[in-house]
């Protein structure tokens, strides 16, 4: 594959196994939650680098007079 292209394939909780389960007890009330979390994801990401070749320009010291002036 070309070095300029980066591809990522990801999947998260595709079998719906992530579950939120908790219980909170307060002096005047009690709360309970037992539910699946909505986090199912599947995706593909493609990134392409334009002009990814290294520049062969080495420079000739242009601007040194300006740097010395400052």
N, C-alpha and C positions, 0 to 999 in steps of 0.2 A: 504494500500500500504506500501511497505517497506520504512523505514526511510532513507535508503541509496540512494534511487532514487528520483531525483527531476525533474519534468517535467513541461515545460512551453509551452503554445500554444499562439501564438500572431498573430494578424491581424492588418494591418495598411492601411487605406484608400482603402479598398477592393471595395468600390462602386465608386471610382474615383471621389471624390468630392473636393479634394484639388486643388485649382486653383491659379495660379499666374497672377495677373492683376496689371499693373502699367503703368504710363506714365511719361516721363521725357521731359522737354522742355528746350532747350538751346538756346543761341542767334543765332546759325547758323543751328540748327537741332532740330528735335523732334523725340522721340522714344516712341513706344507703344508696350506693350506685353500683350497678353491675351491668356494664354495657360494652359493646365492641367500639373501638375507636375508629373513626373514619380516616384511615391513613393509607388506604390501598393506593399504590402508585405504580405506574409502569411508564417508562419513557426512553427516548433516544435523543442524544444530544450530538450534534455535528458542529465542529469548529474548523474553519479554514483560515490559514495564515496567508495573507497576501504579501508578496515581495519578501519572502522569508530568507532569501540568500544574503549572505554577509556582504557588506559593502567592502570593496577593495580600496576605497579611498583612504589614504593614510594621512593626508593633510600636509601642508607645507609651511605651517607656522603663520598663516594669515591671521592677523589680529593681535600678534604679539606686541606691536607698538601700542595698541589701545590698552592691552592689559598692563603694560609697563607704565603707561600714563596714569592709570588708576592706582 
